Amino acid sequence: MLELEKLAEEFPQVKLVSEKRMRNGEARNIGRAGDGRVFCFLEPDDELLSDYFKQVVPILDSHAEFSSIKVGIQF
């Protein structure tokens, strides 16, 4: 969580919402209440690359028909 907290401090436009012991659907419903342009849902074992938003936001900006995007999944 510390890395996410650092990100939120560095970028004031980032709003970090963390709820413990919540099912995925419940957590995503909290996200629906947000007023941001881009939402990113992470699981406890997810890793977010430092340039993730630099890659994803231009794709979303250039394709208004996209409501979501899922990229770079590795197991």
Contacts in CASP RR format, 6 or more apart in sequence:
PFRMAT RR
TARGET T0000
AUTHOR 0000-0000-0000
METHOD contacts of the structure
MODEL  1
MLELEKLAEEFPQVKLVSEKRMRNGEARNIGRAGDGRVFCFLEPDDELLS
DYFKQVVPILDSHAEFSSIKVGIQF
1 18 0 8 1.000
4 16 0 8 1.000
4 18 0 8 1.000
4 42 0 8 1.000
5 16 0 8 1.000
7 14 0 8 1.000
7 16 0 8 1.000
8 14 0 8 1.000
8 15 0 8 1.000
8 16 0 8 1.000
15 34 0 8 1.000
15 36 0 8 1.000
17 30 0 8 1.000
17 31 0 8 1.000
19 26 0 8 1.000
19 27 0 8 1.000
19 30 0 8 1.000
22 30 0 8 1.000
24 41 0 8 1.000
24 43 0 8 1.000
27 41 0 8 1.000
28 41 0 8 1.000
31 39 0 8 1.000
31 41 0 8 1.000
38 53 0 8 1.000
38 56 0 8 1.000
38 57 0 8 1.000
38 60 0 8 1.000
40 48 0 8 1.000
40 52 0 8 1.000
40 53 0 8 1.000
42 48 0 8 1.000
55 71 0 8 1.000
56 69 0 8 1.000
56 71 0 8 1.000
59 66 0 8 1.000
59 69 0 8 1.000
60 66 0 8 1.000
60 69 0 8 1.000
END
